[in-house]
Amino acid sequence: RVTAKKYYELAEVAERIYEITDRNLRRIKELDHYLVEHFQITFGNRIMNQIKKYVPILVASGGTELEAIDDILSKKVLRKLESKNLAYVKRAAPGLYSFIENLFGEDEMSQCKEYIRQIEING
């Protein structure tokens, strides 16, 4: 059993050891710019701070940096698309899918890509 105090201590250690790479911070910023330009949604400082805390903890727990980024972006950022014009989002979804694939790689970001595919199918 881990106390809350011990958990926060471990989280601080993970943040120092497994800090998100500059390369992935750049990728996230590029995605943010794309989302602002095409969908008028942005991450904001709160979500960026959550990303910077979440990624090291997931990596320290045995995951990869991209798995952590995929998880948090699919749940915290792409969900914002639901509040936009669904017809427009559905038409623009293939472009977003391609952008994410080009930015992160074809074999990465499976949760984000699945979320976008569901938008394309279900609108």
C-alpha positions as CSV (number, residue, x, y, z in Angstrom):
1,R,0.0,0.0,0.0
2,V,1.3,3.5,-0.9
3,T,0.4,6.5,1.1
4,A,-0.6,9.8,-0.6
5,K,2.6,11.4,0.6
6,K,4.7,8.5,-0.8
7,Y,2.8,8.7,-4.1
8,Y,3.6,12.4,-4.5
9,E,7.2,11.8,-3.6
10,L,7.4,9.1,-6.3
11,A,5.6,11.3,-8.8
12,E,8.2,14.1,-8.2
13,V,11.0,11.6,-8.8
14,A,9.4,10.4,-12.0
15,E,9.0,13.9,-13.3
16,R,12.7,14.5,-12.8
17,I,13.9,11.2,-14.3
18,Y,11.4,10.8,-17.1
19,E,10.7,14.3,-18.1
20,I,8.9,14.6,-21.4
21,T,11.4,15.0,-24.3
22,D,11.8,18.2,-26.2
23,R,10.9,16.3,-29.4
24,N,7.6,15.3,-28.0
25,L,6.9,18.7,-26.6
26,R,7.5,20.1,-30.0
27,R,5.1,17.6,-31.5
28,I,2.4,18.4,-29.0
29,K,2.8,22.1,-29.8
30,E,2.5,21.4,-33.5
31,L,-0.7,19.5,-32.9
32,D,-2.0,22.3,-30.8
33,H,-1.4,24.8,-33.6
34,Y,-3.1,22.5,-36.0
35,L,-6.1,22.1,-33.8
36,V,-6.3,25.9,-33.3
37,E,-6.1,26.5,-37.0
38,H,-8.6,23.8,-38.1
39,F,-11.0,23.4,-35.1
40,Q,-10.5,26.5,-32.9
41,I,-9.6,24.4,-29.9
42,T,-6.4,24.6,-27.8
43,F,-4.8,22.6,-25.0
44,G,-4.4,25.5,-22.7
45,N,-1.9,25.7,-19.8
46,R,-3.9,23.4,-17.5
47,I,-3.8,20.5,-19.9
48,M,-0.1,21.1,-20.8
49,N,0.7,20.9,-17.1
50,Q,-1.2,17.7,-16.8
51,I,0.6,16.2,-19.8
52,K,4.0,17.2,-18.2
53,K,3.0,15.5,-15.0
54,Y,1.2,12.4,-16.5
55,V,3.8,11.3,-19.0
56,P,6.7,10.8,-16.6
57,I,4.4,8.8,-14.2
58,L,3.2,6.5,-17.0
59,V,6.8,6.0,-18.2
60,A,8.0,5.3,-14.7
61,S,5.2,2.7,-14.5
62,G,6.4,0.8,-17.6
63,G,4.7,2.6,-20.4
64,T,6.2,4.6,-23.2
65,E,6.2,8.4,-23.7
66,L,4.0,8.1,-26.8
67,E,1.6,5.8,-25.1
68,A,1.1,8.3,-22.4
69,I,0.8,11.2,-24.8
70,D,-1.7,9.2,-26.9
71,D,-3.8,8.4,-23.8
72,I,-4.0,11.9,-22.5
73,L,-4.6,13.6,-25.8
74,S,-7.3,11.2,-26.8
75,K,-9.1,11.7,-23.5
76,K,-8.5,15.4,-22.7
77,V,-7.9,17.1,-26.0
78,L,-9.7,15.3,-28.8
79,R,-12.9,15.1,-26.7
80,K,-13.2,18.9,-27.2
81,L,-14.1,18.1,-30.8
82,E,-17.5,16.9,-29.5
83,S,-18.5,20.5,-28.8
84,K,-17.8,21.6,-32.3
85,N,-20.0,21.5,-35.5
86,L,-20.1,17.7,-36.0
87,A,-20.6,17.9,-39.8
88,Y,-17.5,20.1,-40.1
89,V,-15.5,17.9,-37.7
90,K,-16.5,14.8,-39.6
91,R,-15.3,16.3,-42.9
92,A,-12.0,17.5,-41.4
93,A,-11.3,14.3,-39.5
94,P,-9.2,12.6,-42.3
95,G,-6.9,15.6,-42.4
96,L,-6.4,15.4,-38.6
97,Y,-5.8,11.7,-38.8
98,S,-3.1,12.2,-41.5
99,F,-1.5,15.0,-39.5
100,I,-1.2,12.9,-36.4
101,E,0.2,10.0,-38.4
102,N,2.8,12.2,-40.1
103,L,3.7,13.9,-36.8
104,F,4.0,10.9,-34.5
105,G,4.4,8.0,-37.0
106,E,2.1,5.5,-38.6
107,D,2.4,2.9,-35.8
108,E,1.8,5.4,-32.9
109,M,-1.1,7.2,-31.4
110,S,-3.6,4.4,-31.7
111,Q,-6.2,5.8,-29.3
112,C,-6.2,9.2,-31.0
113,K,-6.5,7.6,-34.4
114,E,-9.3,5.3,-33.2
115,Y,-11.2,8.3,-31.7
116,I,-10.9,10.2,-35.1
117,R,-12.1,7.1,-37.0
118,Q,-15.1,6.9,-34.8
119,I,-15.9,10.5,-35.6
120,E,-15.6,9.7,-39.3
121,I,-17.9,6.7,-39.0
122,N,-20.5,8.0,-36.5
123,G,-20.3,11.8,-37.0
